[in-house]
Amino acid sequence: MAILTGKARLAGVIGWPVSHSRSPRLHGYWLDRYGIDGAYLPLPVRPEDFATAVRGLAAAGFAGANVTIPHKEAAFALCDTIDESASGAGAVNTLRFEDGRVIGSNTDGTGFLANLRQHAIDPSEGPALILGAGGSARAVASALRQRDINICLCNRSRDRAETLAAMLPSCTVIDWEARHLAVADHALIVNTTSLGMTGNPPLDLDLSRAGTDTAVADIVYVPLETPLITAARAHGLKTAPGLGMLLHQAVPGFAAWFGVTPEVDEALYRYVAADLLIP
């Protein structure tokens, strides 16, 4: 383990609660692997204290921070500058502090695309069917639309899907009940809902109509293999489980804060996955 000095670079993850976050384990692995003089801390911050805490971290010399539930929209509003990724997603999950300014980005979309590539899935073969209409759906949809991939949104509440579709060009919306039939018309199917997460019911989706080249991605990573991913594999489809997205979305922040672009490899996957298997 690296020894901290007075020159240590500091970052962390801000959430409420934050004890569930695997980000400290993930970034801690990279800090040790690359022998970096630095630390990455869990930072539990109540919503009403968020703005004060962020400015305090910047004043205390932190290099930046990740932002998780429920602060992503608050971070978007707080930032002095946001990049295109955050603008498209309407939320911020990564902060950098430079000369007293708070700079925000959203790495969920790039993390999602990197996870597809690692599983030999080419999203350009779209169109894509996205299940869900929350913040993660917007980040994924924005990343796909920036690559001119047509998108169909399907959410249990159609109104939320309509609202999201209005923010992005070339997006259509279908009713939740139509999702089974829609499978046949899409080359990429993405679950951005919490269905299938441990403690929640599984996503009910009939994959029998899927073409042989259809790919299925899930952003849920607890459990490591969701019922959707299990079903997709049973149908012989390409799959991208959610843990890879978590790992890849962390790369840009680590590189900005600690000056090293870390590698997402099998050893990292096993290290983080081992923690997820602990009850």
Backbone as a ProteinNet text record, in pm:
[ID]
protein_1_A
[PRIMARY]
MAILTGKARLAGVIGWPVSHSRSPRLHGYWLDRYGIDGAYLPLPVRPEDFATAVRGLAAAGFAGANVTIPHKEAAFALCDTIDESASGAGAVNTLRFEDGRVIGSNTDGTGFLANLRQHAIDPSEGPALILGAGGSARAVASALRQRDINICLCNRSRDRAETLAAMLPSCTVIDWEARHLAVADHALIVNTTSLGMTGNPPLDLDLSRAGTDTAVADIVYVPLETPLITAARAHGLKTAPGLGMLLHQAVPGFAAWFGVTPEVDEALYRYVAADLLIP
[TERTIARY]
84	0	87.9	49.8	127.9	120.3	230.8	236.2	203.2	109.1	68.9	170.8	193	278.8	197.4	262.3	194.8	159.7	211.2	181.5	76	13.3	-83.4	-198.7	-240.7	-358	-480.9	-589.1	-707.8	-830.5	-912.5	-1041.6	-1134.6	-1259.2	-1352.8	-1484.8	-1581.3	-1715.3	-1814.8	-1898.8	-1997.1	-2133.6	-2197.4	-2330.5	-2400.6	-2530.6	-2605.6	-2715.1	-2691.6	-2568.9	-2459.8	-2342.5	-2231.6	-2161.1	-2205	-2136.9	-2145.8	-2246.1	-2262.7	-2167.9	-2107.3	-2029.2	-1905.9	-1882	-1760.3	-1648.6	-1674.2	-1571.9	-1445.2	-1452.6	-1327.5	-1243.8	-1308.1	-1234.7	-1170.3	-1245.4	-1197.2	-1078.7	-1094.8	-987	-869.2	-898.7	-791.1	-702	-764	-687.7	-591.6	-642.8	-556.5	-446.8	-477.3	-375.9	-261	-295	-191.1	-116.3	-189.7	-128.6	-24.6	-54.8	35.2	126.1	120.7	209.1	193.4	69.4	41.5	28.9	87.1	75.8	-59.6	-161.1	-294.9	-393.7	-516.3	-622.2	-756.9	-849.2	-985.5	-1080.1	-1164	-1240.1	-1390.9	-1464.1	-1609.9	-1650.6	-1740.3	-1776.1	-1928.8	-1982.4	-2126.7	-2170.3	-2253.8	-2295.8	-2447.2	-2515	-2659.2	-2690.6	-2806.6	-2841.3	-2834.7	-2880.1	-2881.1	-2741	-2641.6	-2504.2	-2416.5	-2476.6	-2396.6	-2311.4	-2371.9	-2297.9	-2184.2	-2211.4	-2107.3	-1993.5	-2028.4	-1926.4	-1837.4	-1898.4	-1819.3	-1722.5	-1772.4	-1682.9	-1574.3	-1609.5	-1511.4	-1402.4	-1439.8	-1340.4	-1244.4	-1300.7	-1216.6	-1120.2	-1171.1	-1086.8	-981.6	-1011.6	-918.4	-811.4	-817.2	-712.5	-741.1	-864.9	-899.3	-885.4	-848.3	-837.5	-974.2	-1068.8	-1202.7	-1278.2	-1390.3	-1473.3	-1571.9	-1612.3	-1729.2	-1853.8	-1965.9	-2094.6	-2191.9	-2257.7	-2355.6	-2488.3	-2584.3	-2719.9	-2714.6	-2788	-2888.7	-2841.2	-2710.6	-2652.9	-2621.9	-2648.6	-2601.2	-2664.2	-2792.5	-2857.2	-2811.7	-2793.4	-2743.7	-2603.7	-2522.1	-2387.2	-2392.9	-2485	-2502.9	-2531.7	-2618.2	-2655.9	-2543.2	-2457.9	-2353.8	-2230.9	-2202.1	-2075.1	-2061.5	-1938.5	-1908.5	-1900.8	-1855.7	-1843.6	-1883.3	-1958.1	-1989.3	-1948.4	-1908.7	-1870.8	-1989.8	-1967.5	-2076.2	-2140.2	-2059.5	-2113.6	-2214.8	-2185.8	-2278.1	-2399.8	-2378.9	-2490.1	-2590.1	-2539	-2626.6	-2699.6	-2632.2	-2691.4	-2780.2	-2761.9	-2840.3	-2803.3	-2684.7	-2638.9	-2487.4	-2427.7	-2282.4	-2246.9	-2149.7	-2101.8	-1953.1	-1885.3	-1741.5	-1708.6	-1640.4	-1601.5	-1450.6	-1404.2	-1263.8	-1258.6	-1161.7	-1144.1	-1016.2	-1032.9	-918.5	-927.6	-829.5	-821	-951.1	-1007.8	-1129.2	-1258	-1246.8	-1365.4	-1401.7	-1530.8	-1581.9	-1623.8	-1560.5	-1583.8	-1649.2	-1761.4	-1837.8	-1844.4	-1844.5	-1863.8	-1948	-1990	-2065.4	-2001	-1945.8	-1871.4	-1954	-2082.1	-2165.4	-2178.8	-2198.9	-2215.8	-2090.5	-1975.3	-1850.6	-1817.4	-1851.1	-1829.8	-1916.3	-2039.9	-2130.3	-2075.6	-2032.3	-1980.5	-1851.7	-1765.9	-1642	-1672.5	-1774.7	-1814.1	-1866.2	-1942.7	-1987.4	-1868	-1772.4	-1655.4	-1578.8	-1565.8	-1492	-1560.4	-1691.4	-1765.5	-1794.2	-1715.9	-1723	-1861.7	-1924.7	-2054.9	-2036.8	-2083.6	-2073.4	-2208.6	-2221.8	-2351.6	-2395.8	-2302.1	-2338.2	-2430.5	-2444	-2534.2	-2679.9	-2707.6	-2839.8	-2953.3	-3074.7	-3116.8	-3114.8	-3131.1	-3124.3	-3257.3	-3296.4	-3414	-3365.5	-3398.4	-3357	-3477.7	-3465.1	-3569.7	-3537.6	-3627.3	-3604.1	-3596.9	-3614.9	-3611.5	-3554.7	-3471.2	-3409.2	-3276.7	-3195.4	-3067.3	-2973.4	-2969.3	-2880.8	-2926.7	-3058.9	-3111.9	-3072.1	-3078.1	-3042.5	-2894.4	-2807.9	-2664.7	-2635.2	-2697.1	-2676.3	-2732.3	-2853.6	-2916.8	-2835.8	-2787	-2707.5	-2580.5	-2513.5	-2390.6	-2418.8	-2529.1	-2563.8	-2604.6	-2680.8	-2725	-2607.1	-2504.6	-2386.5	-2314.9	-2347.6	-2292	-2397.6	-2503.4	-2609.1	-2682.3	-2694.4	-2767.2	-2911.9	-3006.9	-3147.6	-3188.9	-3279.2	-3314.7	-3465.7	-3508.8	-3648	-3649.4	-3727.5	-3737.8	-3865.1	-3852	-3966.1	-3957.1	-4056.8	-4053.9	-4191	-4190.9	-4318.6	-4410.5	-4354.2	-4430.7	-4397.8	-4492.1	-4465.9	-4434.2	-4495.6	-4472.2	-4324.2	-4255.8	-4113.2	-4032.3	-4071.5	-4002.8	-4024.4	-4145.2	-4173.8	-4089.8	-4076.1	-3995.7	-3850.5	-3797	-3658	-3642.4	-3735.3	-3727	-3725.7	-3796.8	-3802.1	-3666.6	-3577.2	-3445.9	-3342.9	-3376	-3279.1	-3339.3	-3262.7	-3315.8	-3329.5	-3422.1	-3439.5	-3465.4	-3544.6	-3584.9	-3735.1	-3774.2	-3915.2	-3950.2	-4079.4	-4127.5	-4235.6	-4230.3	-4335.7	-4386.5	-4506.1	-4562.9	-4485.9	-4487.6	-4419.1	-4469.1	-4598.1	-4655.6	-4606.8	-4550.1	-4504.7	-4359.5	-4294.8	-4151.1	-4118.1	-4203.1	-4173.1	-4167.9	-4265.6	-4268.4	-4152.2	-4112.9	-4006.8	-3870.9	-3853	-3724.3	-3680.1	-3775.7	-3742.4	-3686.6	-3711.1	-3675.5	-3547.7	-3477	-3360.9	-3239.6	-3124.1	-2998.9	-2933.4	-2971.6	-2915.9	-3029.6	-3032.7	-3133.6	-3061	-3101.7	-3031.6	-3130.3	-3101.7	-3182	-3115.6	-3182	-3130.8	-3220.4	-3317.5	-3403.4	-3334.7	-3398.4	-3346.8	-3402.1	-3484.5	-3538.6	-3425.1	-3424.9	-3316.7	-3211.1	-3210.6	-3116.1	-3154.6	-3056.1	-3082.8	-3184.4	-3291.2	-3397.1	-3513.5	-3498.1	-3604.6	-3650.3	-3771.1	-3815.8	-3734.2	-3727.9	-3653.4	-3725.9	-3651.7	-3711.6	-3781.9	-3908.6	-3986.9	-3973.4	-3891.6	-3870	-3853.8	-3940.9	-3937.8	-3835.2	-3727.5	-3619.7	-3632	-3741.3	-3753.8	-3759.1	-3797.7	-3804.4	-3672.5	-3574.4	-3447.6	-3375.5	-3315	-3233.9	-3104.9	-3039.3	-2916.6	-2803.4	-2810.8	-2706.3	-2742.9	-2855.4	-2897	-2802.2	-2772	-2689.3	-2773	-2744.9	-2819.8	-2722.7	-2748.2	-2665.1	-2750.9	-2692.7	-2762	-2668.8	-2719.3	-2632.9	-2632.3	-2722.7	-2726.5	-2606.9	-2535.1	-2420.2	-2427.4	-2540.6	-2564.8	-2701.4	-2708.3	-2599.4	-2511.2	-2397	-2303.8	-2368.2	-2451.3	-2526.2	-2674.9	-2742.5	-2884.8	-2965.7	-3091.7	-3176.7	-3184.3	-3179.8	-3181.6	-3058.8	-2942.1	-2818.5	-2819.3	-2868	-2877.8	-2968	-3083.2	-3176.9	-3116.6	-3046.4	-2985.2	-2881.3	-2801.8	-2701.4	-2768.4	-2880.2	-2952.2	-3004	-3029.5	-3074.2	-2956.8	-2833.8	-2716.5	-2682.2	-2727.6	-2704.4	-2576.6	-2517.1	-2405.3	-2456.1	-2374.5	-2417.1	-2307	-2349.1	-2257.4	-2313.3	-2268.6	-2314.8	-2271.2	-2333.8	-2318.4	-2188.8	-2118.1	-1998.1	-1894.9	-1882.4	-1784.4	-1809.4	-1937	-1969	-1919.5	-1938.4	-1889.4	-1738.7	-1667.4	-1521.1	-1475.5	-1534.3	-1490.3	-1527.3	-1642.8	-1679.8	-1585.8	-1512.3	-1420.8	-1288	-1255.9	-1123.5	-1096.4	-1186.6	-1153.6	-1129.1	-1207.6	-1188.5	-1053.6	-1019.5	-890.3	-775.8	-785.2	-679.8	-667	-780.4	-776.7	-722.3	-757.9	-718	-576.5	-536	-410.5	-304.3	-337.1	-237.1	-195.1	-269.2	-240.8	-371	-368.4	-486.3	-483.1	-575.4	-569	-626	-588.5	-633.8	-748	-850.5	-958.5	-926.7	-890.6	-852.1	-919.3	-888.1	-952.4	-918.5	-796.8	-758	-842.6	-866.4	-951.3	-1093.7	-1144.1	-1280.5	-1296.9	-1202.2	-1211.5	-1205.6	-1122.6	-1105.9	-1234.6	-1297.1	-1422.4	-1536.9	-1540.7	-1647	-1644.9	-1527.8	-1518.1	-1591.3	-1586.1	-1656.2	-1807.3	-1851.9	-1994.4	-2053.4	-1969.6	-2016.9	-2031.5	-1983.7	-1995.4	-2134.7	-2209.8	-2347.3	-2349.5
-119.9	0	125.5	222.2	344.8	423.6	490.1	572.8	717.1	776.4	913.6	1012.1	1119.3	1228.4	1357.7	1464.2	1593.4	1641.8	1573.7	1610	1518.6	1436.5	1339.2	1409.2	1351.1	1399.5	1327.1	1402.5	1349.1	1359.7	1257	1256.2	1166.5	1156	1071.8	1062.1	999.6	986.2	1044.4	1136.3	1205.6	1142.2	1098.7	1040.6	1043.7	1007.8	996.9	892.1	770.7	725.5	694.5	660.6	630.3	500	437.9	318	201.4	201.8	93	104.6	221	246.6	156.8	100.7	22.6	109.2	237.6	325	333.6	343.5	346.2	219.7	105.3	-19.6	-15.9	29.2	36.3	130.9	253.6	352	316.5	257.9	214.4	109.3	21.7	-79.9	-13.2	84	152.4	232.6	299.4	376.4	285.8	167.6	73.3	18.5	-14.5	-75.2	15.9	146.1	239.7	314.4	277.5	337.7	487.4	534	677.5	730	844.3	915.2	985.4	915	971.9	883.5	933.1	859.4	893.9	799.2	816.8	775.9	870.4	854.4	850.2	772.1	782.5	908.7	988.5	1118.3	1126.7	1082.8	1091	1235.6	1288.3	1428.6	1436	1498.8	1516.8	1612.4	1594.6	1682.2	1830.1	1868.4	2010.8	2066.6	1980	2024	2009	1967	1929.8	2045.4	2159.5	2271.6	2315	2322.8	2361.7	2260.6	2132.8	2028.6	2033.8	2051.8	2055.4	2172.9	2290	2406	2385.6	2317.2	2289.8	2194.8	2093.3	2001	2072.6	2159.2	2235.1	2324.8	2389	2477.7	2400.4	2274.4	2193.1	2127.7	2149.4	2098.6	1965.6	1918.2	1795.8	1818.1	1713.1	1722.3	1712.6	1645.8	1630.4	1522.8	1481	1380.1	1320.7	1199	1141.9	1183.7	1181.9	1217	1104.2	1055.3	949.7	990.8	901	929.3	985.7	1094.8	1161.5	1296.1	1311.2	1443.8	1478.5	1390.3	1414.4	1538.5	1559.7	1678.5	1804.6	1794.8	1909.5	1947.9	1848.8	1876.4	1948.4	1908.5	1973.6	2122.5	2154.9	2294.2	2373.6	2305.6	2373.6	2409	2328.4	2343	2479.9	2529.1	2653	2626.5	2505.3	2465.4	2319.6	2287.2	2147.9	2117.8	1993	1956.9	1897	1857.3	1808.5	1682.2	1597.7	1473.5	1501.5	1598.1	1633.2	1706	1792.6	1865.5	1769.2	1669.9	1573.2	1485.5	1451.3	1362.8	1438	1569.6	1647.2	1620.6	1563.4	1529.5	1518.2	1529.1	1522.7	1409.8	1327.9	1224.9	1236.9	1332.3	1349.7	1498.1	1536.2	1675.8	1689.6	1799.3	1839.1	1979.9	2002.6	2134.5	2196.6	2309.5	2377	2527.3	2579.9	2724.1	2779.1	2704.1	2749	2722.6	2668.5	2640	2491.8	2466.5	2329.1	2292.1	2190.6	2148.5	2010.4	1997.5	1874.4	1799.9	1668.7	1583.1	1463.4	1387.7	1265.9	1153.3	1056.7	948.6	821.8	825.7	705.3	659.4	755.1	719.3	657.7	720	665.3	532	518.7	391.1	281.4	316.7	221.3	174.5	268.9	234	151.6	185.1	109.1	-33.8	-50.3	-184.5	-265.6	-201.2	-270.5	-317.3	-226.8	-262.2	-379.1	-378.4	-485.9	-621.5	-618.2	-742.1	-763.3	-697.2	-715.5	-683.1	-579.9	-534.4	-400.1	-390.7	-267	-196.6	-86.4	-19.4	46.2	67.8	134.5	49.6	-77.6	-164.9	-142.8	-50.4	-17	-45.7	-8.5	81.5	14.6	99.5	53.5	73.3	-26.3	-18.2	1.7	116.9	147.6	135.8	51.2	31.8	118	211.5	306.3	447.9	545	685.5	775.1	719.3	798.1	857.5	895.2	959	869.9	741.2	649.4	632.8	626	614.9	735.8	854.1	974.8	975.1	932.5	928	828.8	711.3	609.9	657.7	712.2	759.6	872.6	964.1	1075.4	1025	927.7	873.2	804	732.7	664.5	764.5	866.9	966	1045.8	1068.6	1138.1	1058.6	932.5	845.9	813.6	895.6	886.6	752.9	693.9	568.3	599	548.5	571.5	495.4	558.4	505.6	498.3	390.5	376.9	365.7	450.3	450	379.2	300.4	227	230.2	289.4	306.6	273.8	229.2	195.2	315.7	434.5	558.2	623.1	619.3	672	821.1	895.6	1039.5	1070.3	994.8	1018.4	989	885.8	854.7	965.4	1018.6	1128.1	1250.7	1280	1394.4	1377.8	1257.6	1232	1237.9	1181	1180.2	1321.8	1412.6	1550.9	1620.6	1567.9	1627.9	1577.3	1469.4	1406.2	1388.4	1414.7	1398	1250.8	1224.3	1089.8	982.8	1016.9	919.7	895.4	770.1	735.7	675.3	665.2	612.6	509.2	399.4	299.6	270.9	215.8	178.7	61.2	53.4	-54.3	-191.9	-202.2	-329.7	-375.1	-283.4	-317	-362.6	-371.7	-400.5	-538.2	-636.6	-772.1	-775.5	-712.7	-709.9	-628.5	-522.8	-433.2	-501	-608.5	-678.2	-716.8	-756.8	-804.1	-694.1	-568.3	-456.9	-385.3	-436.9	-364.1	-454.9	-399.4	-474.6	-466.9	-366.1	-349.5	-322.7	-397.6	-380.8	-347.9	-239.2	-191.8	-175.4	-240.5	-220	-114.9	-0.3	103.2	116.8	26.4	29.6	-44.7	-43.9	-119.9	-261.6	-298.2	-434.2	-533.8	-638.2	-735.8	-714.7	-596.4	-570.6	-653.3	-694.5	-769.8	-696.4	-766	-705.8	-654.8	-649	-603.9	-720	-711.3	-816.6	-815.3	-927.4	-930.7	-852.8	-815.1	-752.2	-859	-838.7	-931.1	-889.2	-962.4	-929.9	-1059.2	-1079.9	-1198.7	-1177.6	-1254.7	-1240.9	-1340.9	-1413.7	-1517.2	-1459.4	-1333.4	-1269.6	-1204.2	-1204.7	-1138.1	-1207.4	-1126.3	-1181.5	-1239.1	-1321.3	-1386.8	-1287.6	-1169.1	-1067.8	-965.2	-984.4	-890.3	-896.6	-780.6	-772.9	-716.4	-762.7	-720.1	-667.7	-547	-486	-452.2	-465	-431.8	-344.5	-233.5	-149.1	-194.4	-285.9	-340.7	-434	-420.8	-508.1	-582.7	-570.9	-651.5	-717	-844.7	-942.4	-922.7	-992.2	-979.9	-1022.1	-1124.5	-1164.9	-1155.8	-1062.9	-1043.3	-1148.3	-1166.4	-1259.7	-1225	-1095.7	-1056.4	-1108.2	-1093	-1140.6	-1292.5	-1360	-1506.1	-1551.3	-1483.9	-1519	-1491.7	-1379.3	-1345.6	-1450.3	-1494	-1596.4	-1728.4	-1759.3	-1881.9	-1880.1	-1758.4	-1743.5	-1729.1	-1737.4	-1727.9	-1586.7	-1486.7	-1347.7	-1293.9	-1193.3	-1123.9	-1046.2	-1039.7	-970.4	-880.9	-776.2	-686.6	-662.3	-739.4	-718.7	-582.5	-540.1	-402.6	-365.9	-463.4	-427	-357	-398	-334.8	-186.9	-147.2	-5.4	71.6	15	79.8	100.5	-0.2	9.3	111.3	107	196.6	342.5	366.9	506	572.9	493.5	548.8	594.4	549.4	576.7	726.1	803.9	945.7	1025.3	999.4	1072.8	1042.1	914.6	876.1	941	939.8	999.7	1149.4	1217.9	1362.2	1395.9	1317.6	1349.1	1304.3	1188.4	1128.3	1120.5	1162.5	1174.5	1046.2	939.1	810.6	756.3	713	649.3	501.6	456.8	318.9	219.9	95.4	-11.3	-88.3	-116.4	-204.5	-342.5	-434.7	-567.7	-674.4	-799.6	-910.9	-910	-870.1	-867.2	-766.1	-649.8	-549.3	-601.7	-662.5	-715.5	-815.7	-907.9	-1009	-945.3	-842.3	-778.1	-709.3	-634.6	-565.6	-665.5	-762.9	-863.3	-942.7	-968.7	-1045.8	-976.1	-844.5	-767.7	-774.2	-782.5	-790.5	-924.9	-1025.1	-1157.1	-1173	-1072.7	-1077.3	-1033.6	-1117.2	-1079.4	-950.6
0	0	0	-84	-93.6	36.4	71.9	192.1	154	225.3	195.8	249.4	173.7	218.2	218.6	252.9	252	113.4	11.1	-127.6	-190.4	-107.5	-158.9	-230.4	-342.1	-413.9	-360.2	-342.9	-277.5	-367.2	-363.1	-431.4	-350.3	-393.3	-319.8	-392.3	-327.8	-383.2	-284.3	-334	-251.6	-275.4	-169.6	-180	-45.8	-47.9	78.1	61	113.1	181.1	79.1	130.7	39.4	77.3	186.6	235.4	138.3	50.5	-45.9	-165.1	-184.7	-305.7	-312.7	-430.9	-454.8	-510.9	-531	-589.3	-504.7	-369.7	-292.9	-313.1	-322.3	-347.1	-485	-583.2	-721.6	-733.8	-686.3	-698.6	-608.7	-492.4	-404.2	-469.9	-547.5	-621.8	-718.7	-792.6	-889.3	-819.4	-711.1	-638.7	-594.7	-542.3	-501	-621.7	-726.7	-844.2	-907.6	-912.7	-979.4	-881.4	-754	-653.9	-641.3	-643.4	-643.1	-500.7	-478.1	-349.7	-348	-300.6	-303.1	-230.6	-216.1	-147.8	-209.7	-201	-252.2	-139.8	-96.3	27.4	4.6	84.8	85.1	161.4	102.9	160.2	175.1	289.7	310.7	334.4	246.2	253.5	234.8	331.1	319.4	204.8	141	28.4	61.5	180.4	215.4	237.6	252.6	274.6	149.7	39.1	-77.5	-130.4	-155	-212.9	-121.5	8.2	103.8	104.8	98.2	101.5	-22.7	-138.9	-262.6	-261.4	-225.2	-219.2	-114.2	-4.4	99.8	52.6	-22.6	-76.7	-171.1	-254.3	-346.3	-268.9	-164.2	-84.1	-6.2	27.1	105.3	18.9	-112	-198.3	-265.8	-256	-327.7	-478.3	-549.3	-694.9	-760.9	-693.1	-748.2	-674.8	-731.6	-666.7	-765.2	-735.7	-801.5	-725.7	-795.3	-735.4	-764.6	-660.9	-679.8	-618.1	-619.4	-570.5	-429.6	-400.4	-484.5	-540.7	-562.5	-586.2	-731.9	-827.6	-964.3	-1028.1	-1002.7	-1059.2	-986.1	-854.6	-777.3	-822.7	-854.6	-904.3	-1038	-1122.3	-1252.8	-1234.3	-1138.1	-1113.6	-1048.4	-971.3	-895	-978.4	-1078.2	-1151.1	-1216.5	-1216.2	-1288.6	-1438.5	-1474	-1614.1	-1627.1	-1732.5	-1760.9	-1904.9	-1930.1	-2066	-2140.2	-2264.1	-2348.3	-2291.4	-2228.4	-2173.6	-2063.5	-1979.2	-1871.6	-1924.7	-2023.2	-2082.1	-2145.1	-2217.5	-2280.7	-2181.6	-2071.3	-1971.2	-1873.3	-1862.5	-1767.5	-1622.9	-1602.3	-1467.4	-1468.7	-1351.1	-1336.3	-1240.8	-1279.3	-1186.7	-1156.1	-1221.6	-1200.5	-1191.4	-1083.5	-1061.2	-1062.9	-1122.4	-1112.3	-1053.8	-967.7	-907	-962.3	-1029.8	-1090.7	-1065.7	-993.1	-966.5	-907.6	-815.5	-748.1	-824.3	-943.6	-1024.8	-1016.9	-1025.4	-1023.5	-1165.6	-1220.7	-1358.8	-1356.7	-1426	-1420.9	-1552.2	-1544	-1660.8	-1620.3	-1719.3	-1692.8	-1772.8	-1702.4	-1767.4	-1783.4	-1745.6	-1757	-1902	-1993.1	-2133.6	-2193.4	-2168.4	-2222.2	-2156.4	-2027.2	-1959.6	-2018.3	-2052.8	-2114.5	-2249.6	-2333.2	-2464.6	-2454.9	-2359.7	-2341.5	-2298.5	-2216.7	-2174.3	-2292.8	-2382.8	-2503.8	-2586.5	-2605.6	-2687	-2625.8	-2492.6	-2427.2	-2446.2	-2470.3	-2493.3	-2642.9	-2727.9	-2873.9	-2928.7	-2873.8	-2920.8	-2989.6	-3114.4	-3191.2	-3189.6	-3111.7	-3103.4	-3232.4	-3325.9	-3450.5	-3536.9	-3501.3	-3574.2	-3533.6	-3441.1	-3389.9	-3486.7	-3457.6	-3350.5	-3212	-3110.2	-2972.3	-2902.1	-2825.8	-2739.2	-2596.7	-2538.1	-2401.3	-2310.4	-2209.5	-2110.1	-1989.2	-1958.4	-1850.2	-1904.4	-1815.6	-1858	-1749.2	-1662.9	-1557.6	-1601	-1502.2	-1531.8	-1610.5	-1575.9	-1648.4	-1792.2	-1812.8	-1948.6	-2031.2	-1970.5	-2044.6	-2081.8	-1990.2	-2019.6	-2131.5	-2126.2	-2229.3	-2362.8	-2359.1	-2482.4	-2545.8	-2464.4	-2517.1	-2583.9	-2521.4	-2578.6	-2711.5	-2720.6	-2845.4	-2953.9	-2916	-3014.4	-3069.5	-2988.5	-3037.5	-3145.9	-3155.4	-3260.6	-3365.6	-3370.2	-3471.8	-3470.4	-3353.7	-3340.5	-3301	-3376.5	-3346.4	-3221.5	-3144.4	-3013.4	-2998.6	-2934.6	-2893.3	-2741	-2675.9	-2530.2	-2486.6	-2381.4	-2327.7	-2175.9	-2113.6	-1968.8	-1910.8	-1785.1	-1722.2	-1717.4	-1698.8	-1708.6	-1843.2	-1935.8	-2069.9	-2065.5	-1973	-1965.3	-1946.6	-1861.6	-1838.1	-1963.7	-2036.9	-2162.1	-2264.5	-2271.3	-2363.5	-2329.4	-2201	-2157.3	-2199.6	-2181	-2219.6	-2371.3	-2443.7	-2590.3	-2646.9	-2581.1	-2629	-2618	-2535.6	-2515.5	-2615.4	-2686.9	-2775.7	-2914.8	-3019.2	-3155	-3193	-3282.2	-3339.7	-3234.7	-3134.9	-3034.2	-3045.7	-3046.7	-3044.1	-2909.2	-2881.7	-2754.2	-2780.5	-2706.2	-2712.1	-2572.3	-2563.9	-2434.6	-2374.2	-2243.7	-2172.4	-2217.3	-2243.5	-2283.7	-2421.3	-2500	-2635.8	-2639.5	-2524.5	-2522.5	-2579.7	-2558.6	-2606.7	-2759.5	-2823.3	-2970.1	-3025.7	-2953.1	-3002.1	-3007.6	-2932.4	-2929.9	-3071	-3154.6	-3288.8	-3378.1	-3344.2	-3432.6	-3391.4	-3291.4	-3239	-3227.3	-3261.4	-3255.8	-3118.4	-3039.7	-2905.5	-2808	-2699.6	-2595.3	-2466.3	-2401.3	-2282.1	-2167.1	-2055.1	-1934.5	-1846.6	-1829.1	-1738	-1616.5	-1599.9	-1482.7	-1368.2	-1250.4	-1136.4	-1132.4	-1230.7	-1237.1	-1259.4	-1179	-1185.7	-1080.7	-1017.9	-909.4	-787.6	-710.8	-588.9	-501.6	-463.9	-384.2	-465.5	-598.8	-688.8	-776.5	-829.9	-921.7	-1049.6	-1121.2	-1247.5	-1356.2	-1458.1	-1575	-1657.9	-1683.1	-1764.9	-1910.6	-1985.2	-2126.5	-2205.3	-2301.7	-2386.3	-2497.9	-2493.2	-2591.4	-2705.7	-2711.7	-2814.4	-2955.2	-2970.1	-3101.1	-3143.1	-3056.9	-3086.1	-3200.7	-3289.1	-3396.4	-3341.5	-3420.5	-3373	-3347.5	-3408.3	-3389.4	-3282.3	-3215.4	-3111.4	-2992.1	-2934	-2813.7	-2700	-2578.5	-2459.9	-2355.2	-2307.1	-2203.3	-2082.7	-1965.5	-1840.6	-1758.8	-1705.4	-1622.6	-1476.9	-1440.3	-1304.5	-1286	-1172.1	-1148.4	-1016.3	-946.8	-826.5	-843.1	-880.9	-888	-1011.5	-1011	-1122.2	-1254.1	-1250.2	-1368.7	-1337.1	-1399.8	-1375.8	-1450.9	-1412.5	-1488.5	-1637.1	-1671.6	-1813.2	-1886.2	-1826.3	-1889.5	-1900.9	-1797.9	-1801.7	-1916.1	-1929.5	-2036.4	-2173.5	-2188.5	-2317.4	-2356.3	-2262.3	-2291.6	-2329.3	-2264.6	-2297.3	-2441	-2493.3	-2632	-2729.2	-2678.4	-2763.7	-2807.2	-2732.4	-2770.2	-2705	-2766.3	-2703.7	-2582.9	-2478.3	-2356.5	-2302.5	-2230.7	-2160.7	-2021.1	-1920.8	-1783.6	-1729.8	-1620.5	-1574.2	-1505.7	-1447.7	-1371.5	-1458.4	-1583.7	-1672	-1690.3	-1695.2	-1707.6	-1585.7	-1465.8	-1343	-1350.1	-1396.2	-1401	-1504.2	-1622.8	-1729.8	-1702.5	-1639.6	-1615.2	-1515.5	-1439	-1338.3	-1398	-1518.4	-1576.5	-1595.9	-1658.8	-1683.4	-1555.5	-1452.2	-1327.4	-1264.7	-1257.1	-1198.9	-1275.5	-1408	-1490	-1462.9	-1447	-1423.2	-1285.4	-1185.1	-1047.3	-1014	-1066.7	-1023.5	-1132.5	-1254.9	-1359.7	-1426.9	-1405.3	-1468.9	-1526.7	-1652.1	-1711.4	-1675.5	-1589.3	-1539.6	-1639.6	-1622.4	-1711.3	-1646.6	-1725.9	-1682.9	-1739.4	-1651.1	-1696.1	-1609.2	-1636.7	-1566.4	-1417.4	-1381.5	-1240.5	-1163.5	-1221.8	-1157.7	-1145.2	-1253.5	-1251.6	-1137.4	-1124.2	-1018.7	-880.5	-864.6	-734.4	-690.1	-779.4	-745.2	-733.5	-823.1	-819.5	-690.1	-636.2	-510.9	-397.8	-396.7	-293.3	-312.1	-436.3	-464.1	-423.9	-412.2	-374.9	-224.2	-148.6	-2.5	37.8	113.3	151	230.7
[MASK]
+++++++++++++++++++++++++++++++++++++++++++++++++++++++++++++++++++++++++++++++++++++++++++++++++++++++++++++++++++++++++++++++++++++++++++++++++++++++++++++++++++++++++++++++++++++++++++++++++++++++++++++++++++++++++++++++++++++++++++++++++++++++++++++++++++++++++++++++++++++++

